[in-house]
Amino acid sequence: MKKLIMSTALALTMMVTPAMANFYNDEIGYWSIFGFEGTPTDNKACVLEMVWQDGSRFQLIKDLVDGELYIFLKNNDWNISDPEGVYEFEMVIINENNTEAVSGVMEYILLNKNTIVVRGLDADGFVPPFTSLDELRFIMPGNIQNAYVDLENSNAAIQSMSKCIDKASRKKSL
């Protein structure tokens, strides 16, 4: 439980702007990629982020201490009334023909009325479709509005995120 709380704290910290990042910064299309140095309570991480005009944001986060890959999603249109906890949803990645290419039932952690964290992503299963297909969809339960993430330039953005991870590794070994 302590790890969940600490990782959730990191996810909330990541909600802060890339200006906090101090070892890597890049922009590709509407993606920002940044390296978060970490704090005494939050792990060092590389973050791939998209922010919409209303302040909603999607972040793919690579925790550089424990190696976990996870998603932080804040959708300002959501007003989820469920109590904080763990819930199921379907994640779908579609191709340019608007047909489902990859999907699966997953769990999210509800942090507040408009913010979720999706833990335990398998990089080998998630990253290839994320970088080669066109849209990531969060098919939410009940009457919660679905969320959509355009994956244009995601391949180049993931490559930049890999550079962030490499830079953090080199920095550690110096």
Beta strands, then each sheet from edge to edge (+ up, - down):
strand 1: 24-28
strand 2: 31-36
strand 3: 45-51
strand 4: 57-63
strand 5: 69-74
strand 6: 85-94
strand 7: 100-112
strand 8: 115-118
strand 9: 135-139
strand 10: 147-150
sheet 1: 1+ 2- 3+ 4- 5+ 8- 7+ 6- 9+ 10-
end
